[in-house]
Amino acid sequence: MNYKETMSRLNKSLNNIDSAYAKIAKNHGLTFNSLMMLYLLEESKNITQKQICDTLHLPKSTVHSILSDFIKQQYVTLVAESNKKEKFVIFTEEGRGFFSKIFEETERFEKKVLSSLGEDTCLFLIETAEKLSGIIKDEIAEISDSEV
């Protein structure tokens, strides 16, 4: 197996997926990162800025900038958690209504793409991607430990 070529092809395919989402985002005046943040907000009813940073591997400044813009437009708001230290990021009614069109368009896109692959192939891809992710995390941890 040519490992370099295999990783190159895999990265190219993953970049094509990201490019599709970037195009959807651009069509709605968003950035790729802001669209991914919206996805997280939609999926997670209780999510903090720190969790967004950790999940999307984005700097605090980037997340803060995107959220500040959404807050100014009254699309999201911050709600204090019980410990008052962290705040949950949630959609406002206006934000939910505004972004619902984007979510519907994205859902149609995903459904069409994944239906074309079929359920068995999708399951195989998910399981393989999760396995690859675990191996990569282990290797990164090993690299990080050996550099100390």
DSSP file (Angstrom, degrees, kcal/mol; ACC not computed):
  #  RESIDUE AA STRUCTURE BP1 BP2  ACC     N-H-->O    O-->H-N    N-H-->O    O-->H-N    TCO  KAPPA ALPHA  PHI   PSI    X-CA   Y-CA   Z-CA
    1    1 A M              0   0    0      0, 0.0     2,-1.1     0, 0.0     3,-0.1   0.000 360.0 360.0 360.0 136.4    0.0    0.0    0.0
    2    2 A N     >  -     0   0    0      1,-0.2     4,-2.5     2,-0.1     5,-0.2  -0.791 360.0-170.9 -89.6  99.2    1.2    3.5   -0.8
    3    3 A Y  H  > S+     0   0    0     -2,-1.1     4,-2.6     1,-0.2     5,-0.2   0.877  80.9  51.9 -63.3 -40.8    0.5    5.2    2.5
    4    4 A K  H  > S+     0   0    0      1,-0.2     4,-2.2     2,-0.2    -1,-0.2   0.932 112.9  44.8 -62.9 -45.4    1.2    8.7    1.3
    5    5 A E  H  > S+     0   0    0      2,-0.2     4,-2.7     1,-0.2     5,-0.2   0.897 112.2  52.9 -65.4 -40.3   -1.1    8.3   -1.7
    6    6 A T  H  X S+     0   0    0     -4,-2.5     4,-2.3     1,-0.2    -2,-0.2   0.939 112.2  43.7 -61.5 -47.7   -3.8    6.7    0.4
    7    7 A M  H  X S+     0   0    0     -4,-2.6     4,-3.0     2,-0.2     5,-0.2   0.874 112.6  53.9 -65.7 -36.5   -3.8    9.6    3.0
    8    8 A S  H  X S+     0   0    0     -4,-2.2     4,-2.4    -5,-0.2    -2,-0.2   0.930 110.8  45.0 -63.0 -45.6   -3.7   12.1    0.1
    9    9 A R  H  X S+     0   0    0     -4,-2.7     4,-2.2     2,-0.2    -2,-0.2   0.897 114.2  49.7 -65.1 -40.4   -6.8   10.6   -1.5
   10   10 A L  H  X S+     0   0    0     -4,-2.3     4,-2.5    -5,-0.2    -2,-0.2   0.940 112.2  47.0 -63.6 -47.5   -8.6   10.4    1.9
   11   11 A N  H  X S+     0   0    0     -4,-3.0     4,-2.5     1,-0.2    -2,-0.2   0.885 110.8  52.8 -62.0 -39.0   -7.7   14.0    2.7
   12   12 A K  H  X S+     0   0    0     -4,-2.4     4,-1.8    -5,-0.2    -1,-0.2   0.915 110.2  47.9 -63.0 -42.7   -8.9   15.1   -0.8
   13   13 A S  H  X S+     0   0    0     -4,-2.2     4,-1.6     2,-0.2    -2,-0.2   0.920 112.7  47.8 -64.2 -44.1  -12.2   13.4   -0.3
   14   14 A L  H  X S+     0   0    0     -4,-2.5     4,-2.3     1,-0.2    -2,-0.2   0.882 109.7  53.3 -65.0 -37.7  -12.7   14.9    3.1
   15   15 A N  H  X S+     0   0    0     -4,-2.5     4,-2.5     1,-0.2    -1,-0.2   0.855 104.8  55.5 -64.8 -34.4  -11.8   18.3    1.8
   16   16 A N  H  X S+     0   0    0     -4,-1.8     4,-1.7     2,-0.2    -1,-0.2   0.881 106.9  50.1 -65.0 -37.1  -14.5   17.9   -0.9
   17   17 A I  H  X S+     0   0    0     -4,-1.6     4,-1.7     2,-0.2    -2,-0.2   0.946 111.9  47.1 -64.4 -47.8  -17.0   17.3    1.8
   18   18 A D  H  X S+     0   0    0     -4,-2.3     4,-2.4     1,-0.2    -2,-0.2   0.885 108.7  56.2 -60.5 -38.1  -15.9   20.4    3.7
   19   19 A S  H  X S+     0   0    0     -4,-2.5     4,-2.1     1,-0.2    -1,-0.2   0.863 103.3  54.3 -63.0 -36.1  -16.0   22.3    0.4
   20   20 A A  H  X S+     0   0    0     -4,-1.7     4,-2.1     2,-0.2    -1,-0.2   0.927 111.3  44.4 -63.6 -44.3  -19.7   21.4   -0.1
   21   21 A Y  H  X S+     0   0    0     -4,-1.7     4,-2.7     1,-0.2    -2,-0.2   0.863 110.6  55.0 -68.1 -35.2  -20.6   22.7    3.3
   22   22 A A  H  X S+     0   0    0     -4,-2.4     4,-2.6     2,-0.2    -1,-0.2   0.884 107.9  50.1 -63.5 -37.6  -18.5   25.8    2.6
   23   23 A K  H  X S+     0   0    0     -4,-2.1     4,-2.3     2,-0.2    -2,-0.2   0.917 110.4  48.6 -66.6 -44.3  -20.5   26.4   -0.6
   24   24 A I  H  X S+     0   0    0     -4,-2.1     4,-0.7     2,-0.2    -2,-0.2   0.936 112.9  49.1 -59.4 -46.2  -23.8   26.0    1.3
   25   25 A A  H ><>S+     0   0    0     -4,-2.7     5,-3.0     1,-0.2     3,-1.3   0.937 110.5  49.8 -58.8 -48.2  -22.5   28.5    3.9
   26   26 A K  H ><5S+     0   0    0     -4,-2.6     3,-1.8     1,-0.3    -1,-0.2   0.877 102.9  60.5 -61.0 -38.9  -21.4   31.0    1.3
   27   27 A N  H 3<5S+     0   0    0     -4,-2.3    -1,-0.3     1,-0.3    -2,-0.2   0.729 111.3  41.8 -60.1 -21.1  -24.8   30.8   -0.4
   28   28 A H  T <<5S-     0   0    0     -3,-1.3    -1,-0.3    -4,-0.7    -2,-0.2   0.169 122.2-102.0-113.1  16.0  -26.3   32.0    2.8
   29   29 A G  T < 5S+     0   0    0     -3,-1.8     2,-0.2     1,-0.3    -3,-0.2   0.764  84.6 119.1  72.3  25.1  -23.7   34.7    3.7
   30   30 A L      < -     0   0    0     -5,-3.0    -1,-0.3    -6,-0.2     2,-0.2  -0.689  60.5-121.4-114.3 169.0  -22.0   32.5    6.3
   31   31 A T     >  -     0   0    0     -2,-0.2     4,-2.2    -3,-0.1     5,-0.2  -0.664  32.4-107.8 -99.8 165.5  -18.6   31.0    6.7
   32   32 A F  H  > S+     0   0    0     -2,-0.2     4,-2.5     1,-0.2     5,-0.2   0.937 120.9  50.2 -55.9 -48.2  -17.8   27.3    7.0
   33   33 A N  H  > S+     0   0    0      1,-0.2     4,-2.0     2,-0.2    -1,-0.2   0.883 109.2  50.1 -62.1 -39.3  -17.0   27.7   10.7
   34   34 A S  H  > S+     0   0    0      2,-0.2     4,-2.1     1,-0.2    -1,-0.2   0.888 110.7  50.0 -68.6 -36.0  -20.2   29.6   11.4
   35   35 A L  H  X S+     0   0    0     -4,-2.2     4,-2.1     2,-0.2    -2,-0.2   0.917 110.5  49.5 -65.5 -42.3  -22.3   26.9    9.6
   36   36 A M  H  X S+     0   0    0     -4,-2.5     4,-1.9     1,-0.2    -2,-0.2   0.869 109.6  52.4 -64.2 -35.3  -20.6   24.2   11.6
   37   37 A M  H  X S+     0   0    0     -4,-2.0     4,-2.3     2,-0.2    -1,-0.2   0.904 107.2  51.8 -65.7 -41.0  -21.3   26.2   14.8
   38   38 A L  H  X S+     0   0    0     -4,-2.1     4,-2.4     1,-0.2    -2,-0.2   0.898 106.4  55.2 -60.9 -40.2  -25.0   26.4   13.8
   39   39 A Y  H  X S+     0   0    0     -4,-2.1     4,-2.4     1,-0.2    -1,-0.2   0.925 108.2  48.1 -56.8 -46.6  -25.0   22.6   13.4
   40   40 A L  H  X S+     0   0    0     -4,-1.9     4,-3.0     1,-0.2    -1,-0.2   0.913 110.4  50.9 -62.8 -42.6  -23.7   22.1   16.9
   41   41 A L  H  < S+     0   0    0     -4,-2.3    -1,-0.2     1,-0.2    -2,-0.2   0.891 112.0  47.8 -62.0 -38.8  -26.3   24.5   18.3
   42   42 A E  H  < S+     0   0    0     -4,-2.4    -1,-0.2    -5,-0.2    -2,-0.2   0.894 117.4  41.2 -68.9 -40.2  -29.0   22.6   16.5
   43   43 A E  H  < S+     0   0    0     -4,-2.4     2,-0.6    -5,-0.2    -2,-0.2   0.863 114.5  52.8 -75.7 -37.2  -27.7   19.2   17.6
   44   44 A S     <  -     0   0    0     -4,-3.0     3,-0.3    -5,-0.2    -1,-0.2  -0.887  59.9-167.5-110.0 115.3  -26.9   20.1   21.2
   45   45 A K  S    S+     0   0    0     -2,-0.6     2,-0.5     1,-0.3    -1,-0.1   0.802  87.2  37.2 -71.1 -27.2  -29.6   21.8   23.3
   46   46 A N  S    S+     0   0    0     42,-0.1     2,-0.4    44,-0.0    -1,-0.3  -0.878  77.8 147.6-127.9  99.2  -27.1   22.8   26.0
   47   47 A I        -     0   0    0     -2,-0.5    42,-3.1    42,-0.5     2,-0.2  -0.994  29.6-149.1-136.0 141.0  -23.7   23.8   24.6
   48   48 A T  B  >  -A   88   0A   0     -2,-0.4     4,-2.0    40,-0.2    40,-0.2  -0.559  31.9-108.0-101.6 167.5  -21.1   26.3   25.9
   49   49 A Q  H  > S+     0   0    0     38,-0.6     4,-2.5     1,-0.2     5,-0.2   0.902 121.1  53.3 -59.8 -40.8  -18.6   28.4   24.0
   50   50 A K  H  > S+     0   0    0      1,-0.2     4,-2.7     2,-0.2    -1,-0.2   0.907 107.2  50.6 -62.5 -41.8  -15.8   26.2   25.3
   51   51 A Q  H  > S+     0   0    0      2,-0.2     4,-2.6     1,-0.2     5,-0.2   0.879 109.5  51.6 -64.4 -36.7  -17.6   23.0   24.1
   52   52 A I  H  X S+     0   0    0     -4,-2.0     4,-2.6     2,-0.2     6,-0.2   0.943 110.9  48.0 -62.6 -47.2  -17.9   24.6   20.7
   53   53 A C  H  X>S+     0   0    0     -4,-2.5     5,-1.6     1,-0.2     4,-1.1   0.935 114.8  45.6 -57.2 -48.2  -14.2   25.5   20.6
   54   54 A D  H  <5S+     0   0    0     -4,-2.7    -1,-0.2     2,-0.2    -2,-0.2   0.896 115.5  45.6 -65.0 -41.9  -13.3   21.9   21.7
   55   55 A T  H  <5S+     0   0    0     -4,-2.6    -2,-0.2     1,-0.2    -1,-0.2   0.915 122.3  34.7 -70.4 -43.1  -15.6   20.2   19.2
   56   56 A L  H  <5S-     0   0    0     -4,-2.6    -1,-0.2    -5,-0.2    -2,-0.2   0.484 102.7-127.1 -91.4  -2.4  -14.7   22.3   16.2
   57   57 A H  T  <5 +     0   0    0     -4,-1.1    -3,-0.2    -5,-0.2    -4,-0.1   0.931  59.9 145.8  55.1  48.1  -11.1   22.7   17.2
   58   58 A L      < -     0   0    0     -5,-1.6    -1,-0.2    -6,-0.2    -2,-0.1  -0.867  53.7-104.6-114.9 148.8  -11.4   26.5   16.8
   59   59 A P     >  -     0   0    0      0, 0.0     4,-2.0     0, 0.0     3,-0.4  -0.339  30.8-115.6 -66.4 153.5   -9.7   29.2   18.9
   60   60 A K  H  > S+     0   0    0      1,-0.2     4,-3.0     2,-0.2     5,-0.2   0.874 115.4  57.9 -55.6 -39.2  -11.8   31.0   21.5
   61   61 A S  H  > S+     0   0    0      1,-0.2     4,-2.2     2,-0.2    -1,-0.2   0.877 106.1  48.2 -63.5 -37.6  -11.4   34.3   19.5
   62   62 A T  H  > S+     0   0    0     -3,-0.4     4,-2.3     2,-0.2     5,-0.2   0.941 114.4  44.9 -67.1 -47.5  -12.9   32.8   16.4
   63   63 A V  H  X S+     0   0    0     -4,-2.0     4,-2.8     1,-0.2     5,-0.2   0.923 113.9  50.2 -62.5 -44.6  -15.9   31.3   18.3
   64   64 A H  H  X S+     0   0    0     -4,-3.0     4,-2.8    -5,-0.2    -1,-0.2   0.905 110.2  50.7 -60.7 -42.1  -16.4   34.5   20.2
   65   65 A S  H  X S+     0   0    0     -4,-2.2     4,-1.8    -5,-0.2    -1,-0.2   0.928 112.9  44.6 -62.5 -46.7  -16.3   36.6   17.0
   66   66 A I  H  X S+     0   0    0     -4,-2.3     4,-2.2     1,-0.2    -2,-0.2   0.930 115.8  47.3 -64.5 -45.4  -18.9   34.4   15.3
   67   67 A L  H  X S+     0   0    0     -4,-2.8     4,-2.8     1,-0.2     5,-0.2   0.896 108.3  55.3 -64.6 -39.7  -21.1   34.3   18.3
   68   68 A S  H  X S+     0   0    0     -4,-2.8     4,-2.5    -5,-0.2    -1,-0.2   0.910 108.6  48.5 -59.2 -42.0  -20.8   38.1   18.8
   69   69 A D  H  X S+     0   0    0     -4,-1.8     4,-1.8     2,-0.2    -1,-0.2   0.925 112.5  47.6 -63.8 -45.0  -22.1   38.6   15.3
   70   70 A F  H  <>S+     0   0    0     -4,-2.2     5,-3.0     1,-0.2     6,-0.9   0.868 112.0  50.7 -64.0 -36.8  -25.0   36.2   15.8
   71   71 A I  H ><5S+     0   0    0     -4,-2.8     3,-1.5     3,-0.2    -2,-0.2   0.920 107.9  52.2 -67.6 -43.4  -25.9   37.9   19.1
   72   72 A K  H 3<5S+     0   0    0     -4,-2.5    -1,-0.2     1,-0.3    -2,-0.2   0.878 110.6  48.0 -58.5 -37.9  -25.8   41.3   17.5
   73   73 A Q  T 3<5S-     0   0    0     -4,-1.8    -1,-0.3    -5,-0.2    -2,-0.2   0.448 115.0-121.7 -82.2   0.2  -28.2   40.0   14.9
   74   74 A Q  T < 5S+     0   0    0     -3,-1.5    21,-0.5     2,-0.2    20,-0.2   0.826  78.1 123.2  61.6  35.5  -30.4   38.5   17.7
   75   75 A Y  S   <S+     0   0    0     -5,-3.0    17,-2.5     1,-0.2     2,-0.3   0.748  75.5  19.4 -92.7 -29.8  -30.1   35.0   16.3
   76   76 A V  E     -B   91   0A   0     -6,-0.9     2,-0.3    15,-0.3    15,-0.2  -0.912  64.8-165.0-134.5 163.3  -28.5   33.5   19.5
   77   77 A T  E     -B   90   0A   0     13,-2.6    13,-2.6    -2,-0.3     2,-0.5  -0.945  22.0-118.6-141.7 163.8  -28.4   34.4   23.1
   78   78 A L  E     -B   89   0A   0     -2,-0.3     2,-0.5    11,-0.2    11,-0.2  -0.909  24.3-164.9-107.4 132.5  -26.3   33.3   26.1
   79   79 A V  E     -B   88   0A   0      9,-2.7     9,-3.2    -2,-0.5     2,-0.1  -0.970  24.2-115.5-120.8 128.4  -28.1   31.8   29.1
   80   80 A A  E     -B   87   0A   0     -2,-0.5     7,-0.2     7,-0.2     2,-0.1  -0.337  25.2-135.7 -64.7 136.7  -26.4   31.4   32.5
   81   81 A E    >   -     0   0    0      5,-2.2     3,-1.4     1,-0.1    -1,-0.1  -0.282  35.9 -92.6 -78.9 174.3  -25.9   27.9   33.7
   82   82 A S  T 3  S+     0   0    0      1,-0.3    -1,-0.1     2,-0.1    -2,-0.1   0.832 129.4  50.4 -61.9 -31.6  -26.6   27.0   37.3
   83   83 A N  T 3  S-     0   0    0      3,-0.1    -1,-0.3     1,-0.1    -3,-0.0   0.506  98.9-141.0 -85.9  -1.6  -23.0   27.7   38.3
   84   84 A K  S <  S+     0   0    0     -3,-1.4    -2,-0.1     2,-0.2    -1,-0.1   0.352  81.0  95.1  63.0  -5.6  -23.2   31.1   36.5
   85   85 A K  S    S+     0   0    0      1,-0.1     2,-0.3    -5,-0.0    -1,-0.1   0.924  85.1  36.8 -79.1 -47.2  -19.6   30.6   35.3
   86   86 A E  S    S-     0   0    0    -38,-0.0    -5,-2.2   -37,-0.0     2,-0.4  -0.752  73.7-148.4-106.5 154.2  -20.4   29.2   31.9
   87   87 A K  E     - B   0  80A   0     -2,-0.3   -38,-0.6    -7,-0.2     2,-0.3  -0.954  12.7-127.7-123.9 142.8  -23.3   30.1   29.6
   88   88 A F  E     -AB  48  79A   0     -9,-3.2    -9,-2.7    -2,-0.4     2,-0.6  -0.636  18.9-135.5 -82.9 143.4  -25.2   28.0   27.2
   89   89 A V  E     + B   0  78A   0    -42,-3.1   -42,-0.5    -2,-0.3     2,-0.3  -0.894  35.0 170.0 -98.3 122.8  -25.5   29.3   23.6
   90   90 A I  E     - B   0  77A   0    -13,-2.6   -13,-2.6    -2,-0.6     2,-0.2  -0.942  34.5-105.1-134.1 155.6  -29.1   28.9   22.4
   91   91 A F  E     - B   0  76A   0     -2,-0.3   -15,-0.3   -15,-0.2     2,-0.2  -0.484  28.1-136.8 -72.0 144.7  -31.1   30.1   19.4
   92   92 A T     >  -     0   0    0    -17,-2.5     4,-2.8    -2,-0.2     5,-0.2  -0.504  32.7-103.5 -84.6 169.8  -33.6   32.9   19.8
   93   93 A E  H  > S+     0   0    0      1,-0.2     4,-2.3     2,-0.2     5,-0.2   0.915 126.0  50.6 -60.2 -41.5  -36.9   32.4   18.1
   94   94 A E  H  > S+     0   0    0    -20,-0.2     4,-2.6     2,-0.2    -1,-0.2   0.913 111.8  47.2 -62.4 -43.0  -35.8   34.8   15.3
   95   95 A G  H  > S+     0   0    0    -21,-0.5     4,-2.9     2,-0.2     5,-0.2   0.913 110.3  51.3 -65.1 -43.7  -32.6   32.8   14.9
   96   96 A R  H  X S+     0   0    0     -4,-2.8     4,-1.2     1,-0.2    -1,-0.2   0.918 113.5  45.8 -60.4 -43.2  -34.3   29.5   14.8
   97   97 A G  H  X S+     0   0    0     -4,-2.3     4,-0.6    -5,-0.2    -2,-0.2   0.921 114.6  47.1 -65.1 -44.3  -36.7   30.8   12.1
   98   98 A F  H >< S+     0   0    0     -4,-2.6     3,-0.6     1,-0.2     4,-0.5   0.923 117.3  41.2 -64.0 -45.7  -33.9   32.4   10.1
   99   99 A F  H 3X S+     0   0    0     -4,-2.9     4,-2.5     1,-0.2    -1,-0.2   0.630  92.9  83.7 -81.4 -13.2  -31.6   29.4   10.2
  100  100 A S  H 3X S+     0   0    0     -4,-1.2     4,-2.5    -5,-0.2    -1,-0.2   0.866  88.8  54.3 -59.5 -35.4  -34.4   26.8    9.6
  101  101 A K  H <X S+     0   0    0     -4,-0.6     4,-2.3    -3,-0.6    -1,-0.2   0.905 109.4  47.5 -63.4 -40.8  -34.2   27.4    5.8
  102  102 A I  H  > S+     0   0    0     -4,-0.5     4,-2.5     2,-0.2    -2,-0.2   0.914 112.1  49.5 -66.6 -42.5  -30.5   26.7    5.9
  103  103 A F  H  X S+     0   0    0     -4,-2.5     4,-2.5     2,-0.2    -2,-0.2   0.900 111.1  49.7 -63.8 -40.4  -31.0   23.5    8.0
  104  104 A E  H  X S+     0   0    0     -4,-2.5     4,-2.2    -5,-0.2    -2,-0.2   0.921 112.3  47.2 -64.6 -44.1  -33.7   22.3    5.6
  105  105 A E  H  X S+     0   0    0     -4,-2.3     4,-2.2     2,-0.2    -2,-0.2   0.923 114.0  47.5 -62.9 -44.3  -31.5   22.9    2.5
  106  106 A T  H  X S+     0   0    0     -4,-2.5     4,-2.8     1,-0.2     5,-0.2   0.895 110.2  52.6 -65.7 -40.1  -28.6   21.1    4.2
  107  107 A E  H  X S+     0   0    0     -4,-2.5     4,-2.7     2,-0.2    -1,-0.2   0.905 108.9  49.7 -63.0 -41.3  -30.8   18.2    5.2
  108  108 A R  H  X S+     0   0    0     -4,-2.2     4,-2.4     2,-0.2    -2,-0.2   0.925 111.9  49.3 -61.9 -43.8  -32.1   17.8    1.7
  109  109 A F  H  X S+     0   0    0     -4,-2.2     4,-2.4     2,-0.2    -2,-0.2   0.943 113.7  44.9 -58.7 -50.5  -28.5   17.8    0.4
  110  110 A E  H  X S+     0   0    0     -4,-2.8     4,-3.0     1,-0.2     5,-0.3   0.905 112.5  51.4 -63.5 -42.4  -27.3   15.3    3.0
  111  111 A K  H  X S+     0   0    0     -4,-2.7     4,-2.4    -5,-0.2     5,-0.2   0.921 111.6  47.2 -61.7 -43.9  -30.3   13.0    2.4
  112  112 A K  H  X S+     0   0    0     -4,-2.4     4,-1.6    -5,-0.2    -2,-0.2   0.929 115.4  45.0 -63.7 -45.5  -29.7   13.0   -1.4
  113  113 A V  H  X S+     0   0    0     -4,-2.4     4,-1.0    -5,-0.2    -2,-0.2   0.949 117.4  42.7 -64.4 -49.7  -26.0   12.3   -1.0
  114  114 A L  H  X S+     0   0    0     -4,-3.0     4,-1.9     1,-0.2     3,-0.2   0.841 110.2  56.2 -71.1 -32.5  -26.4    9.6    1.6
  115  115 A S  H  < S+     0   0    0     -4,-2.4    -1,-0.2    -5,-0.3    -2,-0.2   0.873 103.1  57.1 -63.2 -36.3  -29.3    7.9   -0.1
  116  116 A S  H  < S+     0   0    0     -4,-1.6    -1,-0.2    -5,-0.2    -2,-0.2   0.832 109.1  45.9 -63.3 -31.8  -27.2    7.6   -3.2
  117  117 A L  H  < S-     0   0    0     -4,-1.0     4,-0.4    -3,-0.2    -2,-0.2   0.852 109.5-131.4 -78.9 -35.8  -24.6    5.7   -1.2
  118  118 A G     X  -     0   0    0     -4,-1.9     4,-2.2     1,-0.1     5,-0.2   0.011  22.6 -83.1  94.6 154.2  -27.1    3.4    0.5
  119  119 A E  H  > S+     0   0    0      1,-0.2     4,-2.5     2,-0.2     5,-0.2   0.883 124.1  51.4 -62.2 -43.1  -27.5    2.4    4.1
  120  120 A D  H  > S+     0   0    0      1,-0.2     4,-2.3     2,-0.2    -1,-0.2   0.917 111.9  46.5 -63.2 -43.6  -24.9   -0.3    4.2
  121  121 A T  H  > S+     0   0    0     -4,-0.4     4,-2.7     2,-0.2    -1,-0.2   0.901 111.9  51.8 -65.6 -40.1  -22.2    1.9    2.7
  122  122 A C  H  X S+     0   0    0     -4,-2.2     4,-2.5     2,-0.2    -2,-0.2   0.925 110.3  48.2 -61.5 -45.0  -23.1    4.7    5.1
  123  123 A L  H  X S+     0   0    0     -4,-2.5     4,-2.6     1,-0.2     5,-0.2   0.915 112.0  49.6 -61.6 -43.7  -22.8    2.4    8.1
  124  124 A F  H  X S+     0   0    0     -4,-2.3     4,-2.6     1,-0.2     5,-0.2   0.920 111.4  49.5 -60.8 -44.6  -19.5    1.1    6.8
  125  125 A L  H  X S+     0   0    0     -4,-2.7     4,-2.9     2,-0.2     5,-0.2   0.914 112.0  47.7 -62.1 -43.9  -18.2    4.7    6.3
  126  126 A I  H  X S+     0   0    0     -4,-2.5     4,-2.7     2,-0.2     5,-0.2   0.949 114.0  45.9 -62.8 -49.5  -19.2    5.7    9.8
  127  127 A E  H  X S+     0   0    0     -4,-2.6     4,-2.0     1,-0.2    -2,-0.2   0.902 115.9  46.3 -62.0 -41.1  -17.7    2.7   11.4
  128  128 A T  H  X S+     0   0    0     -4,-2.6     4,-2.8    -5,-0.2    -1,-0.2   0.910 112.8  49.4 -68.1 -42.8  -14.5    3.1    9.4
  129  129 A A  H  X S+     0   0    0     -4,-2.9     4,-2.6    -5,-0.2    -2,-0.2   0.902 111.7  49.0 -63.8 -41.0  -14.2    6.8   10.1
  130  130 A E  H  X S+     0   0    0     -4,-2.7     4,-2.0    -5,-0.2    -1,-0.2   0.897 112.5  48.1 -65.7 -39.5  -14.8    6.3   13.8
  131  131 A K  H  X S+     0   0    0     -4,-2.0     4,-2.2    -5,-0.2    -2,-0.2   0.934 112.8  48.3 -64.4 -46.0  -12.1    3.6   13.8
  132  132 A L  H  X S+     0   0    0     -4,-2.8     4,-2.8     1,-0.2    -2,-0.2   0.908 109.6  53.5 -60.1 -43.2   -9.7    5.9   11.9
  133  133 A S  H  X S+     0   0    0     -4,-2.6     4,-2.5     1,-0.2    -1,-0.2   0.909 108.8  48.8 -59.0 -44.0  -10.4    8.7   14.3
  134  134 A G  H  X S+     0   0    0     -4,-2.0     4,-2.2     2,-0.2    -1,-0.2   0.910 112.1  48.0 -63.0 -43.3   -9.6    6.6   17.3
  135  135 A I  H  X S+     0   0    0     -4,-2.2     4,-2.5     2,-0.2    -2,-0.2   0.917 112.2  49.6 -64.0 -43.3   -6.3    5.4   15.7
  136  136 A I  H  X S+     0   0    0     -4,-2.8     4,-2.7     2,-0.2     5,-0.2   0.915 109.7  51.0 -63.6 -43.1   -5.3    9.0   14.8
  137  137 A K  H  X S+     0   0    0     -4,-2.5     4,-2.3     1,-0.2    -1,-0.2   0.915 111.2  48.8 -60.2 -42.4   -6.1   10.2   18.3
  138  138 A D  H  X S+     0   0    0     -4,-2.2     4,-2.2     2,-0.2    -2,-0.2   0.914 112.4  47.7 -63.0 -43.3   -3.9    7.4   19.8
  139  139 A E  H  X S+     0   0    0     -4,-2.5     4,-2.6     2,-0.2    -2,-0.2   0.896 111.4  50.0 -65.9 -40.2   -1.1    8.3   17.4
  140  140 A I  H  X S+     0   0    0     -4,-2.7     4,-2.8     2,-0.2    -1,-0.2   0.907 110.7  50.2 -64.7 -41.1   -1.3   12.0   18.1
  141  141 A A  H  X S+     0   0    0     -4,-2.3     4,-2.5    -5,-0.2    -2,-0.2   0.899 111.2  49.1 -62.3 -40.4   -1.2   11.3   21.8
  142  142 A E  H  X S+     0   0    0     -4,-2.2     4,-2.0     2,-0.2    -2,-0.2   0.908 112.0  47.8 -66.0 -42.2    1.9    9.1   21.3
  143  143 A I  H  X S+     0   0    0     -4,-2.6     4,-1.1     2,-0.2    -2,-0.2   0.924 112.9  49.2 -62.7 -44.9    3.6   11.8   19.2
  144  144 A S  H  X S+     0   0    0     -4,-2.8     4,-0.6     1,-0.2     3,-0.4   0.899 111.2  49.3 -63.0 -41.6    2.8   14.4   21.9
  145  145 A D  H >< S+     0   0    0     -4,-2.5     3,-0.7     1,-0.2    -1,-0.2   0.871 109.8  51.2 -66.2 -37.1    4.1   12.2   24.7
  146  146 A S  H 3< S+     0   0    0     -4,-2.0    -1,-0.2     1,-0.2    -2,-0.2   0.701 105.2  57.0 -75.8 -18.4    7.4   11.4   22.9
  147  147 A E  H 3<        0   0    0     -4,-1.1    -1,-0.2    -3,-0.4    -2,-0.2   0.613 360.0 360.0 -86.0 -12.5    8.0   15.1   22.3
  148  148 A V    <<        0   0    0     -3,-0.7    -1,-0.2    -4,-0.6    -2,-0.1   0.488 360.0 360.0 -75.3 360.0    7.9   16.1   25.9
